[in-house]
Amino acid sequence: ARSVDFIFCSRLLDLVDTPRIPDILAECHRVLRPGGRIVLIHMSKQGSERSWFERLYISVPWFGGGLFVSRPVCIAPLLEETGFQFVTRVYRREFPVGVEIVCGTKSE
């Protein structure tokens, strides 16, 4: 119940079933105090088109002996839908896929 000022999450949301992500973000929003900040880092992609990694992830789930359980997700729009303000996104292209750092603030 609005008890924390800051939430940091790295390399988790790309492991979570996509339909569950809004529930997780809603819970983060609920426990943050007004003015609290959230910072999320995870596998992502530049645009909305499916990346080669996503296509591989979907078509060959056993690839890499099941080691590749992550897939690119774009969180900034979901943070805004959850009610976070001042949402910023920094995308970095890395091999084999990109990473995004997303920050948001809970309104006062």
C-alpha positions as CSV (number, residue, x, y, z in Angstrom):
1,A,0.0,0.0,0.0
2,R,2.1,2.9,-1.3
3,S,5.1,2.0,0.7
4,V,8.1,2.3,-1.6
5,D,9.8,5.2,-3.3
6,F,11.6,3.3,-6.0
7,I,11.3,0.0,-8.0
8,F,14.1,-1.4,-10.1
9,C,13.6,-4.5,-12.2
10,S,16.3,-5.9,-14.5
11,R,15.9,-8.8,-17.0
12,L,12.6,-10.1,-15.7
13,L,9.7,-8.8,-17.8
14,D,11.1,-10.4,-20.9
15,L,10.6,-13.8,-19.1
16,V,7.0,-13.2,-18.1
17,D,4.0,-14.3,-20.1
18,T,3.0,-11.1,-22.1
19,P,-0.6,-11.0,-20.8
20,R,0.7,-11.0,-17.2
21,I,2.9,-7.9,-17.7
22,P,0.1,-5.3,-17.2
23,D,-0.8,-7.0,-13.8
24,I,2.8,-6.7,-12.7
25,L,3.0,-3.1,-13.7
26,A,-0.4,-2.3,-11.9
27,E,1.0,-3.9,-8.7
28,C,4.2,-1.7,-9.0
29,H,2.0,1.3,-9.5
30,R,-0.1,0.4,-6.4
31,V,2.9,0.0,-4.0
32,L,4.7,3.1,-5.1
33,R,4.2,6.3,-3.1
34,P,3.1,9.3,-5.1
35,G,6.2,10.7,-6.9
36,G,7.9,7.3,-6.7
37,R,9.9,6.1,-9.7
38,I,10.2,2.8,-11.6
39,V,13.1,1.7,-13.7
40,L,12.9,-1.4,-15.9
41,I,15.6,-3.0,-18.0
42,H,14.9,-5.9,-20.3
43,M,15.3,-7.4,-23.8
44,S,13.5,-5.2,-26.3
45,K,13.4,-4.1,-30.0
46,Q,13.5,-0.9,-31.9
47,G,10.0,-1.0,-33.4
48,S,6.8,-3.0,-33.4
49,E,7.7,-5.5,-36.1
50,R,8.8,-9.0,-35.1
51,S,12.5,-9.3,-34.8
52,W,14.5,-12.3,-36.1
53,F,14.9,-13.4,-32.5
54,E,11.1,-13.3,-31.9
55,R,10.5,-15.4,-35.0
56,L,13.1,-17.9,-33.8
57,Y,11.7,-17.9,-30.3
58,I,8.2,-18.7,-31.6
59,S,9.1,-21.2,-34.3
60,V,11.9,-23.1,-32.6
61,P,11.2,-23.0,-28.8
62,W,13.8,-25.8,-28.1
63,F,16.6,-23.7,-29.8
64,G,19.6,-23.5,-27.5
65,G,18.3,-26.4,-25.4
66,G,15.6,-24.2,-23.9
67,L,18.1,-21.6,-22.7
68,F,16.4,-18.8,-24.7
69,V,13.3,-18.2,-22.6
70,S,13.3,-14.5,-23.0
71,R,11.9,-12.5,-25.9
72,P,11.8,-8.8,-26.8
73,V,9.1,-6.7,-25.2
74,C,8.2,-3.0,-25.4
75,I,7.2,-1.7,-22.0
76,A,6.9,2.1,-22.4
77,P,3.3,2.1,-23.8
78,L,2.2,-0.3,-21.0
79,L,3.7,1.9,-18.3
80,E,1.7,4.8,-19.7
81,E,-1.5,2.8,-19.8
82,T,-0.9,1.8,-16.2
83,G,-0.9,5.5,-15.2
84,F,2.8,6.3,-14.9
85,Q,3.9,9.7,-16.1
86,F,7.1,11.2,-17.6
87,V,7.8,7.8,-19.2
88,T,11.2,7.7,-20.9
89,R,12.8,5.0,-23.0
90,V,16.4,4.5,-24.0
91,Y,17.0,1.7,-26.5
92,R,20.4,0.1,-27.0
93,R,21.2,-2.3,-29.9
94,E,23.2,-5.2,-28.6
95,F,23.9,-8.6,-29.9
96,P,21.9,-10.7,-30.4
97,V,19.0,-8.3,-29.6
98,G,18.5,-4.9,-28.1
99,V,17.8,-3.7,-24.6
100,E,15.6,-1.0,-23.3
101,I,15.8,1.1,-20.2
102,V,12.3,2.5,-19.3
103,C,11.6,4.9,-16.5
104,G,8.4,6.3,-15.1
105,T,7.0,8.3,-12.2
106,K,3.8,7.8,-10.3
107,S,1.8,11.0,-10.2
108,E,1.7,13.0,-6.9
